[in-house]
Amino acid sequence: MNQQDRTAHAWGDAPIYDKLVAERGVVPAQVNAAAARILQEADRSLDFGLRLPYPAA
């Protein structure tokens, strides 16, 4: 089941939603893809690992 199938199943027969999708695309899927890209970029750029200020004895 792809994103469009899930969207169609979730909304059923909703002409207003179909019109919005035709005009703007599947916004939740676009937001999800953008969030995934941002998380991947942040993961490559930032290291939130715990570091001790001094070497452990």
mmCIF file of the N, C-alpha and C atoms, coordinates in Angstrom:
data_MODEL
# 
_entry.id   MODEL 
# 
loop_
_atom_site.group_PDB 
_atom_site.id 
_atom_site.type_symbol 
_atom_site.label_atom_id 
_atom_site.label_alt_id 
_atom_site.label_comp_id 
_atom_site.label_asym_id 
_atom_site.label_entity_id 
_atom_site.label_seq_id 
_atom_site.pdbx_PDB_ins_code 
_atom_site.Cartn_x 
_atom_site.Cartn_y 
_atom_site.Cartn_z 
_atom_site.occupancy 
_atom_site.B_iso_or_equiv 
_atom_site.pdbx_formal_charge 
_atom_site.auth_seq_id 
_atom_site.auth_comp_id 
_atom_site.auth_asym_id 
_atom_site.auth_atom_id 
_atom_site.pdbx_PDB_model_num 
ATOM 1   N N  . MET A 1 1  ? 0.848   -1.173 0.000  1.00 0.00 ? 1  MET A N  1 
ATOM 2   C CA . MET A 1 1  ? 0.000   0.000  0.000  1.00 0.00 ? 1  MET A CA 1 
ATOM 3   C C  . MET A 1 1  ? 0.898   1.242  0.000  1.00 0.00 ? 1  MET A C  1 
ATOM 4   N N  . ASN A 1 2  ? 0.749   2.094  -1.006 1.00 0.00 ? 2  ASN A N  1 
ATOM 5   C CA . ASN A 1 2  ? 1.562   3.308  -1.055 1.00 0.00 ? 2  ASN A CA 1 
ATOM 6   C C  . ASN A 1 2  ? 0.847   4.462  -0.356 1.00 0.00 ? 2  ASN A C  1 
ATOM 7   N N  . GLN A 1 3  ? 1.504   5.636  -0.348 1.00 0.00 ? 3  GLN A N  1 
ATOM 8   C CA . GLN A 1 3  ? 0.960   6.795  0.371  1.00 0.00 ? 3  GLN A CA 1 
ATOM 9   C C  . GLN A 1 3  ? -0.399  7.210  -0.186 1.00 0.00 ? 3  GLN A C  1 
ATOM 10  N N  . GLN A 1 4  ? -0.549  7.195  -1.494 1.00 0.00 ? 4  GLN A N  1 
ATOM 11  C CA . GLN A 1 4  ? -1.827  7.590  -2.080 1.00 0.00 ? 4  GLN A CA 1 
ATOM 12  C C  . GLN A 1 4  ? -2.932  6.618  -1.707 1.00 0.00 ? 4  GLN A C  1 
ATOM 13  N N  . ASP A 1 5  ? -2.626  5.320  -1.656 1.00 0.00 ? 5  ASP A N  1 
ATOM 14  C CA . ASP A 1 5  ? -3.623  4.330  -1.248 1.00 0.00 ? 5  ASP A CA 1 
ATOM 15  C C  . ASP A 1 5  ? -4.067  4.583  0.185  1.00 0.00 ? 5  ASP A C  1 
ATOM 16  N N  . ARG A 1 6  ? -3.095  4.867  1.068  1.00 0.00 ? 6  ARG A N  1 
ATOM 17  C CA . ARG A 1 6  ? -3.426  5.142  2.471  1.00 0.00 ? 6  ARG A CA 1 
ATOM 18  C C  . ARG A 1 6  ? -4.270  6.400  2.589  1.00 0.00 ? 6  ARG A C  1 
ATOM 19  N N  . THR A 1 7  ? -3.930  7.420  1.807  1.00 0.00 ? 7  THR A N  1 
ATOM 20  C CA . THR A 1 7  ? -4.684  8.671  1.841  1.00 0.00 ? 7  THR A CA 1 
ATOM 21  C C  . THR A 1 7  ? -6.101  8.438  1.358  1.00 0.00 ? 7  THR A C  1 
ATOM 22  N N  . ALA A 1 8  ? -6.247  7.716  0.256  1.00 0.00 ? 8  ALA A N  1 
ATOM 23  C CA . ALA A 1 8  ? -7.584  7.441  -0.273 1.00 0.00 ? 8  ALA A CA 1 
ATOM 24  C C  . ALA A 1 8  ? -8.399  6.635  0.727  1.00 0.00 ? 8  ALA A C  1 
ATOM 25  N N  . HIS A 1 9  ? -7.769  5.671  1.369  1.00 0.00 ? 9  HIS A N  1 
ATOM 26  C CA . HIS A 1 9  ? -8.468  4.842  2.344  1.00 0.00 ? 9  HIS A CA 1 
ATOM 27  C C  . HIS A 1 9  ? -8.882  5.662  3.565  1.00 0.00 ? 9  HIS A C  1 
ATOM 28  N N  . ALA A 1 10 ? -8.003  6.548  4.018  1.00 0.00 ? 10 ALA A N  1 
ATOM 29  C CA . ALA A 1 10 ? -8.284  7.326  5.216  1.00 0.00 ? 10 ALA A CA 1 
ATOM 30  C C  . ALA A 1 10 ? -9.397  8.336  4.982  1.00 0.00 ? 10 ALA A C  1 
ATOM 31  N N  . TRP A 1 11 ? -9.452  8.932  3.806  1.00 0.00 ? 11 TRP A N  1 
ATOM 32  C CA . TRP A 1 11 ? -10.420 9.995  3.551  1.00 0.00 ? 11 TRP A CA 1 
ATOM 33  C C  . TRP A 1 11 ? -11.653 9.501  2.817  1.00 0.00 ? 11 TRP A C  1 
ATOM 34  N N  . GLY A 1 12 ? -11.585 8.319  2.202  1.00 0.00 ? 12 GLY A N  1 
ATOM 35  C CA . GLY A 1 12 ? -12.745 7.793  1.500  1.00 0.00 ? 12 GLY A CA 1 
ATOM 36  C C  . GLY A 1 12 ? -13.140 8.706  0.356  1.00 0.00 ? 12 GLY A C  1 
ATOM 37  N N  . ASP A 1 13 ? -14.416 8.977  0.256  1.00 0.00 ? 13 ASP A N  1 
ATOM 38  C CA . ASP A 1 13 ? -14.939 9.822  -0.814 1.00 0.00 ? 13 ASP A CA 1 
ATOM 39  C C  . ASP A 1 13 ? -15.051 11.251 -0.297 1.00 0.00 ? 13 ASP A C  1 
ATOM 40  N N  . ALA A 1 14 ? -13.979 12.007 -0.432 1.00 0.00 ? 14 ALA A N  1 
ATOM 41  C CA . ALA A 1 14 ? -13.951 13.392 0.064  1.00 0.00 ? 14 ALA A CA 1 
ATOM 42  C C  . ALA A 1 14 ? -13.517 14.301 -1.076 1.00 0.00 ? 14 ALA A C  1 
ATOM 43  N N  . PRO A 1 15 ? -14.477 14.809 -1.865 1.00 0.00 ? 15 PRO A N  1 
ATOM 44  C CA . PRO A 1 15 ? -14.121 15.628 -3.030 1.00 0.00 ? 15 PRO A CA 1 
ATOM 45  C C  . PRO A 1 15 ? -13.277 16.851 -2.673 1.00 0.00 ? 15 PRO A C  1 
ATOM 46  N N  . ILE A 1 16 ? -13.531 17.481 -1.530 1.00 0.00 ? 16 ILE A N  1 
ATOM 47  C CA . ILE A 1 16 ? -12.744 18.649 -1.162 1.00 0.00 ? 16 ILE A CA 1 
ATOM 48  C C  . ILE A 1 16 ? -11.286 18.271 -0.936 1.00 0.00 ? 16 ILE A C  1 
ATOM 49  N N  . TYR A 1 17 ? -11.057 17.105 -0.333 1.00 0.00 ? 17 TYR A N  1 
ATOM 50  C CA . TYR A 1 17 ? -9.688  16.642 -0.127 1.00 0.00 ? 17 TYR A CA 1 
ATOM 51  C C  . TYR A 1 17 ? -9.034  16.324 -1.465 1.00 0.00 ? 17 TYR A C  1 
ATOM 52  N N  . ASP A 1 18 ? -9.779  15.691 -2.366 1.00 0.00 ? 18 ASP A N  1 
ATOM 53  C CA . ASP A 1 18 ? -9.239  15.386 -3.694 1.00 0.00 ? 18 ASP A CA 1 
ATOM 54  C C  . ASP A 1 18 ? -8.828  16.667 -4.423 1.00 0.00 ? 18 ASP A C  1 
ATOM 55  N N  . LYS A 1 19 ? -9.631  17.724 -4.291 1.00 0.00 ? 19 LYS A N  1 
ATOM 56  C CA . LYS A 1 19 ? -9.321  18.995 -4.933 1.00 0.00 ? 19 LYS A CA 1 
ATOM 57  C C  . LYS A 1 19 ? -8.052  19.602 -4.328 1.00 0.00 ? 19 LYS A C  1 
ATOM 58  N N  . LEU A 1 20 ? -7.941  19.553 -2.999 1.00 0.00 ? 20 LEU A N  1 
ATOM 59  C CA . LEU A 1 20 ? -6.747  20.082 -2.343 1.00 0.00 ? 20 LEU A CA 1 
ATOM 60  C C  . LEU A 1 20 ? -5.494  19.311 -2.757 1.00 0.00 ? 20 LEU A C  1 
ATOM 61  N N  . VAL A 1 21 ? -5.603  17.995 -2.857 1.00 0.00 ? 21 VAL A N  1 
ATOM 62  C CA . VAL A 1 21 ? -4.460  17.180 -3.276 1.00 0.00 ? 21 VAL A CA 1 
ATOM 63  C C  . VAL A 1 21 ? -4.068  17.536 -4.702 1.00 0.00 ? 21 VAL A C  1 
ATOM 64  N N  . ALA A 1 22 ? -5.066  17.737 -5.565 1.00 0.00 ? 22 ALA A N  1 
ATOM 65  C CA . ALA A 1 22 ? -4.776  18.108 -6.950 1.00 0.00 ? 22 ALA A CA 1 
ATOM 66  C C  . ALA A 1 22 ? -4.078  19.463 -7.016 1.00 0.00 ? 22 ALA A C  1 
ATOM 67  N N  . GLU A 1 23 ? -4.479  20.405 -6.154 1.00 0.00 ? 23 GLU A N  1 
ATOM 68  C CA . GLU A 1 23 ? -3.894  21.743 -6.163 1.00 0.00 ? 23 GLU A CA 1 
ATOM 69  C C  . GLU A 1 23 ? -2.530  21.806 -5.479 1.00 0.00 ? 23 GLU A C  1 
ATOM 70  N N  . ARG A 1 24 ? -2.397  21.120 -4.360 1.00 0.00 ? 24 ARG A N  1 
ATOM 71  C CA . ARG A 1 24 ? -1.208  21.294 -3.521 1.00 0.00 ? 24 ARG A CA 1 
ATOM 72  C C  . ARG A 1 24 ? -0.357  20.044 -3.360 1.00 0.00 ? 24 ARG A C  1 
ATOM 73  N N  . GLY A 1 25 ? -0.803  18.909 -3.829 1.00 0.00 ? 25 GLY A N  1 
ATOM 74  C CA . GLY A 1 25 ? -0.088  17.666 -3.626 1.00 0.00 ? 25 GLY A CA 1 
ATOM 75  C C  . GLY A 1 25 ? -0.445  17.068 -2.272 1.00 0.00 ? 25 GLY A C  1 
ATOM 76  N N  . VAL A 1 26 ? 0.160   15.951 -1.955 1.00 0.00 ? 26 VAL A N  1 
ATOM 77  C CA . VAL A 1 26 ? -0.113  15.270 -0.685 1.00 0.00 ? 26 VAL A CA 1 
ATOM 78  C C  . VAL A 1 26 ? 0.807   15.897 0.363  1.00 0.00 ? 26 VAL A C  1 
ATOM 79  N N  . VAL A 1 27 ? 0.322   16.943 1.011  1.00 0.00 ? 27 VAL A N  1 
ATOM 80  C CA . VAL A 1 27 ? 1.137   17.738 1.921  1.00 0.00 ? 27 VAL A CA 1 
ATOM 81  C C  . VAL A 1 27 ? 1.707   16.906 3.073  1.00 0.00 ? 27 VAL A C  1 
ATOM 82  N N  . PRO A 1 28 ? 0.918   16.043 3.741  1.00 0.00 ? 28 PRO A N  1 
ATOM 83  C CA . PRO A 1 28 ? 1.524   15.254 4.827  1.00 0.00 ? 28 PRO A CA 1 
ATOM 84  C C  . PRO A 1 28 ? 2.712   14.405 4.351  1.00 0.00 ? 28 PRO A C  1 
ATOM 85  N N  . ALA A 1 29 ? 2.626   13.850 3.178  1.00 0.00 ? 29 ALA A N  1 
ATOM 86  C CA . ALA A 1 29 ? 3.742   13.057 2.655  1.00 0.00 ? 29 ALA A CA 1 
ATOM 87  C C  . ALA A 1 29 ? 4.944   13.946 2.359  1.00 0.00 ? 29 ALA A C  1 
ATOM 88  N N  . GLN A 1 30 ? 4.706   15.154 1.853  1.00 0.00 ? 30 GLN A N  1 
ATOM 89  C CA . GLN A 1 30 ? 5.793   16.079 1.576  1.00 0.00 ? 30 GLN A CA 1 
ATOM 90  C C  . GLN A 1 30 ? 6.470   16.532 2.872  1.00 0.00 ? 30 GLN A C  1 
ATOM 91  N N  . VAL A 1 31 ? 5.669   16.794 3.890  1.00 0.00 ? 31 VAL A N  1 
ATOM 92  C CA . VAL A 1 31 ? 6.212   17.201 5.191  1.00 0.00 ? 31 VAL A CA 1 
ATOM 93  C C  . VAL A 1 31 ? 7.025   16.065 5.795  1.00 0.00 ? 31 VAL A C  1 
ATOM 94  N N  . ASN A 1 32 ? 6.515   14.849 5.695  1.00 0.00 ? 32 ASN A N  1 
ATOM 95  C CA . ASN A 1 32 ? 7.223   13.689 6.224  1.00 0.00 ? 32 ASN A CA 1 
ATOM 96  C C  . ASN A 1 32 ? 8.572   13.510 5.525  1.00 0.00 ? 32 ASN A C  1 
ATOM 97  N N  . ALA A 1 33 ? 8.598   13.667 4.211  1.00 0.00 ? 33 ALA A N  1 
ATOM 98  C CA . ALA A 1 33 ? 9.847   13.522 3.464  1.00 0.00 ? 33 ALA A CA 1 
ATOM 99  C C  . ALA A 1 33 ? 10.839  14.625 3.853  1.00 0.00 ? 33 ALA A C  1 
ATOM 100 N N  . ALA A 1 34 ? 10.347  15.860 3.996  1.00 0.00 ? 34 ALA A N  1 
ATOM 101 C CA . ALA A 1 34 ? 11.226  16.967 4.393  1.00 0.00 ? 34 ALA A CA 1 
ATOM 102 C C  . ALA A 1 34 ? 11.783  16.731 5.794  1.00 0.00 ? 34 ALA A C  1 
ATOM 103 N N  . ALA A 1 35 ? 10.955  16.265 6.707  1.00 0.00 ? 35 ALA A N  1 
ATOM 104 C CA . ALA A 1 35 ? 11.413  15.996 8.079  1.00 0.00 ? 35 ALA A CA 1 
ATOM 105 C C  . ALA A 1 35 ? 12.484  14.902 8.081  1.00 0.00 ? 35 ALA A C  1 
ATOM 106 N N  . ALA A 1 36 ? 12.301  13.876 7.283  1.00 0.00 ? 36 ALA A N  1 
ATOM 107 C CA . ALA A 1 36 ? 13.287  12.796 7.210  1.00 0.00 ? 36 ALA A CA 1 
ATOM 108 C C  . ALA A 1 36 ? 14.621  13.322 6.681  1.00 0.00 ? 36 ALA A C  1 
ATOM 109 N N  . ARG A 1 37 ? 14.570  14.183 5.647  1.00 0.00 ? 37 ARG A N  1 
ATOM 110 C CA . ARG A 1 37 ? 15.809  14.763 5.111  1.00 0.00 ? 37 ARG A CA 1 
ATOM 111 C C  . ARG A 1 37 ? 16.507  15.626 6.160  1.00 0.00 ? 37 ARG A C  1 
ATOM 112 N N  . ILE A 1 38 ? 15.737  16.430 6.887  1.00 0.00 ? 38 ILE A N  1 
ATOM 113 C CA . ILE A 1 38 ? 16.315  17.299 7.905  1.00 0.00 ? 38 ILE A CA 1 
ATOM 114 C C  . ILE A 1 38 ? 16.955  16.475 9.016  1.00 0.00 ? 38 ILE A C  1 
ATOM 115 N N  . LEU A 1 39 ? 16.284  15.415 9.446  1.00 0.00 ? 39 LEU A N  1 
ATOM 116 C CA . LEU A 1 39 ? 16.851  14.555 10.486 1.00 0.00 ? 39 LEU A CA 1 
ATOM 117 C C  . LEU A 1 39 ? 18.143  13.892 10.022 1.00 0.00 ? 39 LEU A C  1 
ATOM 118 N N  . GLN A 1 40 ? 18.182  13.439 8.776  1.00 0.00 ? 40 GLN A N  1 
ATOM 119 C CA . GLN A 1 40 ? 19.396  12.824 8.251  1.00 0.00 ? 40 GLN A CA 1 
ATOM 120 C C  . GLN A 1 40 ? 20.531  13.839 8.185  1.00 0.00 ? 40 GLN A C  1 
ATOM 121 N N  . GLU A 1 41 ? 20.209  15.058 7.736  1.00 0.00 ? 41 GLU A N  1 
ATOM 122 C CA . GLU A 1 41 ? 21.231  16.099 7.660  1.00 0.00 ? 41 GLU A CA 1 
ATOM 123 C C  . GLU A 1 41 ? 21.744  16.469 9.052  1.00 0.00 ? 41 GLU A C  1 
ATOM 124 N N  . ALA A 1 42 ? 20.833  16.589 9.998  1.00 0.00 ? 42 ALA A N  1 
ATOM 125 C CA . ALA A 1 42 ? 21.229  16.903 11.374 1.00 0.00 ? 42 ALA A CA 1 
ATOM 126 C C  . ALA A 1 42 ? 22.084  15.784 11.953 1.00 0.00 ? 42 ALA A C  1 
ATOM 127 N N  . ASP A 1 43 ? 21.724  14.543 11.661 1.00 0.00 ? 43 ASP A N  1 
ATOM 128 C CA . ASP A 1 43 ? 22.490  13.405 12.169 1.00 0.00 ? 43 ASP A CA 1 
ATOM 129 C C  . ASP A 1 43 ? 23.911  13.424 11.624 1.00 0.00 ? 43 ASP A C  1 
ATOM 130 N N  . ARG A 1 44 ? 24.061  13.809 10.360 1.00 0.00 ? 44 ARG A N  1 
ATOM 131 C CA . ARG A 1 44 ? 25.408  13.890 9.766  1.00 0.00 ? 44 ARG A CA 1 
ATOM 132 C C  . ARG A 1 44 ? 26.184  15.086 10.310 1.00 0.00 ? 44 ARG A C  1 
ATOM 133 N N  . SER A 1 45 ? 25.483  16.160 10.648 1.00 0.00 ? 45 SER A N  1 
ATOM 134 C CA . SER A 1 45 ? 26.143  17.406 11.034 1.00 0.00 ? 45 SER A CA 1 
ATOM 135 C C  . SER A 1 45 ? 26.435  17.523 12.521 1.00 0.00 ? 45 SER A C  1 
ATOM 136 N N  . LEU A 1 46 ? 25.582  16.944 13.345 1.00 0.00 ? 46 LEU A N  1 
ATOM 137 C CA . LEU A 1 46 ? 25.680  17.123 14.789 1.00 0.00 ? 46 LEU A CA 1 
ATOM 138 C C  . LEU A 1 46 ? 25.954  15.805 15.483 1.00 0.00 ? 46 LEU A C  1 
ATOM 139 N N  . ASP A 1 47 ? 26.766  15.871 16.515 1.00 0.00 ? 47 ASP A N  1 
ATOM 140 C CA . ASP A 1 47 ? 27.032  14.689 17.326 1.00 0.00 ? 47 ASP A CA 1 
ATOM 141 C C  . ASP A 1 47 ? 26.614  15.016 18.754 1.00 0.00 ? 47 ASP A C  1 
ATOM 142 N N  . PHE A 1 48 ? 25.556  14.400 19.212 1.00 0.00 ? 48 PHE A N  1 
ATOM 143 C CA . PHE A 1 48 ? 25.071  14.643 20.558 1.00 0.00 ? 48 PHE A CA 1 
ATOM 144 C C  . PHE A 1 48 ? 25.577  13.587 21.538 1.00 0.00 ? 48 PHE A C  1 
ATOM 145 N N  . GLY A 1 49 ? 26.637  12.894 21.157 1.00 0.00 ? 49 GLY A N  1 
ATOM 146 C CA . GLY A 1 49 ? 27.196  11.862 22.023 1.00 0.00 ? 49 GLY A CA 1 
ATOM 147 C C  . GLY A 1 49 ? 27.758  12.462 23.309 1.00 0.00 ? 49 GLY A C  1 
ATOM 148 N N  . LEU A 1 50 ? 27.702  11.695 24.369 1.00 0.00 ? 50 LEU A N  1 
ATOM 149 C CA . LEU A 1 50 ? 28.203  12.138 25.667 1.00 0.00 ? 50 LEU A CA 1 
ATOM 150 C C  . LEU A 1 50 ? 29.723  12.082 25.656 1.00 0.00 ? 50 LEU A C  1 
ATOM 151 N N  . ARG A 1 51 ? 30.337  13.203 26.018 1.00 0.00 ? 51 ARG A N  1 
ATOM 152 C CA . ARG A 1 51 ? 31.788  13.256 26.126 1.00 0.00 ? 51 ARG A CA 1 
ATOM 153 C C  . ARG A 1 51 ? 32.148  13.777 27.504 1.00 0.00 ? 51 ARG A C  1 
ATOM 154 N N  . LEU A 1 52 ? 33.050  13.103 28.146 1.00 0.00 ? 52 LEU A N  1 
ATOM 155 C CA . LEU A 1 52 ? 33.516  13.550 29.443 1.00 0.00 ? 52 LEU A CA 1 
ATOM 156 C C  . LEU A 1 52 ? 34.550  14.661 29.252 1.00 0.00 ? 52 LEU A C  1 
ATOM 157 N N  . PRO A 1 53 ? 34.593  15.642 30.155 1.00 0.00 ? 53 PRO A N  1 
ATOM 158 C CA . PRO A 1 53 ? 35.547  16.727 29.991 1.00 0.00 ? 53 PRO A CA 1 
ATOM 159 C C  . PRO A 1 53 ? 37.002  16.272 30.159 1.00 0.00 ? 53 PRO A C  1 
ATOM 160 N N  . TYR A 1 54 ? 37.218  15.198 30.883 1.00 0.00 ? 54 TYR A N  1 
ATOM 161 C CA . TYR A 1 54 ? 38.558  14.669 31.094 1.00 0.00 ? 54 TYR A CA 1 
ATOM 162 C C  . TYR A 1 54 ? 38.563  13.174 30.783 1.00 0.00 ? 54 TYR A C  1 
ATOM 163 N N  . PRO A 1 55 ? 39.687  12.647 30.367 1.00 0.00 ? 55 PRO A N  1 
ATOM 164 C CA . PRO A 1 55 ? 39.741  11.205 30.098 1.00 0.00 ? 55 PRO A CA 1 
ATOM 165 C C  . PRO A 1 55 ? 39.387  10.399 31.347 1.00 0.00 ? 55 PRO A C  1 
ATOM 166 N N  . ALA A 1 56 ? 38.659  9.328  31.157 1.00 0.00 ? 56 ALA A N  1 
ATOM 167 C CA . ALA A 1 56 ? 38.281  8.474  32.281 1.00 0.00 ? 56 ALA A CA 1 
ATOM 168 C C  . ALA A 1 56 ? 39.538  7.796  32.831 1.00 0.00 ? 56 ALA A C  1 
ATOM 169 N N  . ALA A 1 57 ? 39.621  7.693  34.142 1.00 0.00 ? 57 ALA A N  1 
ATOM 170 C CA . ALA A 1 57 ? 40.803  7.106  34.780 1.00 0.00 ? 57 ALA A CA 1 
ATOM 171 C C  . ALA A 1 57 ? 40.695  5.606  34.822 1.00 0.00 ? 57 ALA A C  1 
# 
